[in-house]
Amino acid sequence: MTETTDYRRLIEDQAARSAQALSRFVRTGQDFALVDFPDHYNVGDSAIWLGEIALFKRLLGGGPSYVSTVESYSKEALRRAAPTGPIFIHGGGNFGDIYPKHQDFRIRLMTDFPDRDIVQLPQSISFSAPEAVAATAQAIAKHGRFTLLVRDQPSLNFAREHFVCPSELLPDMAFGIGPIEKPVSPSSAVFMLLREDTERAAYDREPLLRRPDAVAADWVTEPQRFHRLCTWRSRIAMAGKGGLASPQGTLDLYNRLAQGRVRRGLKMLASGRVVVTDRLHAHILSTMMDIPHVVLDNSYGKIAGYMAAWTGVYPKVRRAKTSDDVLAHLKDWGV
């Protein structure tokens, strides 16, 4: 079996698992909602969104009846657009108290819709405050129709210990996109996509940054007029079809935003012959493009947990704990 066969099979196996799981919650022709669209610069969350949309299309032939961000969410609008059917919450790495806005939204959604099935798409869980765990557990128990999907074993263990609800281990839904062709040829030996936020792990990155043949960046900025351009294109596409105010107009805009952000991230990653990263979705997207890469973990072990469950068998990834480990792996690859 070749390495290329391995990576394509790995991707399809994870996408198939996700599609099979979704089929238990929604059927063809049924209304459903998908909320918490990630309208921000982080490429990884947009990759998850596009994977979710692709998996729903693969399974149902269509997309959600209602979509929203946390900020644009409306109980009344959701009930009008999707009066029945499940409510899915976008997956990612914000289940817990690192990003309280999203956790507060989950609890609000359970309060607003006590009569509906609510499915949290695959997340990584991280709490630091016991009172935040208790508040989430209370909301889940009171609701009684909440399903929690997680993407690593530590998160599953945590969910089953603290929450009274069905919980299940599933892959990250970005894999629903499928294998990806590299959008550009490499322009440097090494591209380093390294975090600058609260999830950055405490390791000394200076030895990496001193390499003269490496380019280092993060992917949390975008062109100034990008959002305006996507809005303009959606407005043209949806003319006579309900406009951007319609649920399908909103979905069209969200998909354009996510597609543009993922394209930006893919070009960054593909610009290096080898990638070094401490972002989970840089690992996932590098795998989907079959790019050799070295992975450092984030602050709470999210990447290691995911690799242990799903992608550690990919033959072109190496794990590292220190910059010296990274440099040794790069030397082994001849860069």
N, C-alpha and C positions, 0 to 999 in steps of 0.2 A: 504494500500500500504506500503511495507517495504522500509527501507532506501536503501537496495541494489537495489530494483526496481527503486527507485527514481534516483540513480546516473547513472544507465545504461540508463534510459530513457533520462535523461538530456544530456548525451553524444551523444546518437543517434539523438536527436532532433537538436543539434547544427551541427552535421555532415551532416544531411539531408538538413538543411538550406543552408549550404555551397555548397553542391553538386548541389542543385537546382539553386543556383546563378551562379555557374560556367557553367552550361548547357546553359546559355544565351550567353556566349561568345565564346564557342568552341564546335565543334561537332566531332563525331567519324570519324576517318580517316583524320582529318585536322592537318596540321602542326601547332605547336605553340612552343614558347620559354618560359622558366622560368629562370629568371636571378637574380643575387645578392645572390648566395648561401652563407650561413654564415659559412665560413671556419675559425672558431675561437672557443674558448673553451666554450662559453656560451651555456649551455644545452637547454635553452628555445628556442633559434633560431633554433637549430637542431630539436626540437620537432615540431615546426611549419613546417619546411621543410618536415619532414616525413609525417605529416598530409596532406600537399599539394599534395605530391606524391601519397598518399593513395587515396585521393579524386579524383585526375585525373584518377587513375587506376579504381576506382569504377565507374566513369562516362563514361570513354572512353575505358577502357580495356588496356590502355597503358600509357606511360609517354611522357614528352616533347621531341621534336626533337632537341632542343638546350638548354644547360644549361651553366652558367658561374658564376664566382665570379665577383665582381666589377673589380678586378685587371686583370682577364683573359679575360674579355669581349672583343670581336672583332666584329665590325659592319659587316665586310665582312664575317666572319665565321657564324654569326647569319643568314645573308641573304642566305648563301649557304645551311645551314642545315634546315632552316625554311623560305623558300622564300615567303610564304604567311602565313596567320593566325595571331592570336593575340600574343602579347608579354606580359607575366605576370611578375610582379615584386614581389619577395618574401615578405611576410608580416612580421609584427613585431612591434617594438616600436621605429623606427628610422626616422619617417617622421617629418622633422623639422630641426632645426639648432643645436640640441644637438650633432648629428653625421653628420657633414657636408659632409663627403665623400659619404655617401649614397644619400643625397639630391642632390649633384652635379651630381651624376650618373644618377638619374632620369631625371634631366634636359638635360643631354647629350643624353640620350636615346630618349627623345622627339625630340631633334634636329636631331639625326641620322635617325629617322624613322617617318617623318611627315605623311607618307602614310599608317601607320599601327595603328590598335587599340592597345592601351596600357592600361593594367588593373593593377592597384596597389592592390594587395591582402591585406586583412584587417590589418590596422595599427592603432596605437595610435599617435596622432598629438601633437607636442609640439614645439612651436617657442618662442624665447625670443626677437628677433630683427625684427622690422617692415620691414626693407629692405629685409630680407630673405623671409618673407611672400610675399612681392611684387614681388620678382624675381621668386618665384614658381608660383604665380598667372599669371604672364606674360607668362611664359613658357607653362602653361596649356592652357591658352586662345589661344595662337599662334598655339599650336598643334591641338586642336579641336577634338581629338579622344581619350582623356584620361578619364578613369573611376577611381574614387577613392573610394575604399571600406575601411571602418573604423570599429573598434570593440567596440566603446563606444559612448555614446550620446554626451558628450562634444566635441569629435573629429568630430562627424557628424555636430554639430552646427557650429563649426569653419569652416569646409569645405564648408558648404552651405553659410556662410557669406563671405568667402574670395575667393573662387575658382569657376570659371564658367565651371563646368563639372558635369556629373552625379555622385552622391555620395550616398552611401547606407550603412546601419548598418548591419554588419554580425559578426558571432562569430569568435574567433581565430581558425585558421585552424588546430592547434594541435589536436583538438577533432576528426579530421578525422582518427586518429590512432585507436580510439575505446577504450573500457575498457581494463585495463592492470592488469595482475596478478602481485602481489608483488614478486620481484625477490629474496628477502632475508627475513628472520625473523628479528623482531626488536632486537637490541642489546643494546638499551638505552631507557629510559622512554621518552625522548624528543630529537628530532633532530632539530637544529635551522639553517636554511639556510638563512644567512643574508648578504646583499649587502655590498661591500666595494668600490663601484665605485661612479661616479658622481650622480647617481640616488638615493643614500642612503638618506633617510629622517632624519631630525634632531630630534632624540629621544635618550634618555639615555638607552643604551643597557646593561649597567653594571649589573643591577639587574638580567637580564637574564643570563649573562655569569657566574654569581656567583653560579648558581644552580649546585650542585655536580652531579646530575643525568642527565645532559644535555650535548650534544655534539654540538659544533657550528662550522660551516665552510661555505664557499661559493663554487660554482661549476665552477670556471673559471680557473682551471688548469687541465692538463691531463698528463698521462704517457709520458715520453720523446720520446719514439719510437712509439707512437700510430699512428701518421700520416704515418710513413714509413711502418709500418705493414699493414695498410689498402691499401696503394699503392701497396705493394707486392701482397696482395691477389687479388686485382683488376686486376693487370697485368696477373696473372695466369688465372683468370676467363675469361679475354677478349682475351687470346691468340687465334689467328686465327679468331677473330671477329672484327678486326679493331684496337685492342689495346686501350691504354688509350688516344691516340690522337683522337679517334673517338668520336662523340657526345655521343654514348651509353656507351663507356668506361669511359668518364668523369662522366656521370650520375651514373654508377656503383660505382665509387670511392666516389662521393659525398654522395651517400646513405649509404655506409659503414662507412664513417666518422660520418654522422649524427646518425646512429644506435648505434655506439660505444659510442658517447657522451651522447645520451639519456640513454643508459644502465647504464652508470656511474652515471647519475643524479638519476635514479630510485632507484639504490642501496643505494645512500645516503639518499634519502627521506624515503625509506622503513626501514631503520635502526632504526627509532624512532617509538615508539608506537603512539606518537603525533608529528606533525610537527609545527614549528613556522617559519614564513618566511615573507620577504618583497619583494619577487620576484613573479611576475605574474605567471610564468610557474611552479614554485614550488606549487603554489595554484592549477593550472590547472592539473598538473601531480598527485598531491595528491588526487584531486577529481577523476581522472581517475583510481587511485588505491584504492579508497574508504578509504583513511586514514584521520582520524580526524586532523584538523589543525587550527591554529590561524594565521590571516593575519594582518600584519602592512602594511601601504601603502608606496609607493615609494615617491620620491621628488615632483612629479607633479600630483599625484592622479590617476595614471594609473590603479592600482588594484581596487580601489574603483569604478572607472568608469566602469571597466569591470564587476565587481560583480553586480553593479546596473542594467546593461543591461542583464546579462546572468546567472551568477552562484550564486547569493546571496540566492537563494532558496535551495541550497544544504544543507542538514540537519547537516552535520558534519563540517561545517566551522563557525568560529567566527571571528568577526572583532575587532581590538584593535587599540588604538591611542597611548598608552603608555606602558612601561614595566609592570606597575602595572596592567593594563587591561589584559595583556597576562597572568600574574601570577594568576589572579583571574579566568580566563577561564581554565587554567591548573588545578587549584584546583577543579573546577566544574567537570572536567573529571577524577579526582582522580589520577593525576600525579604531 
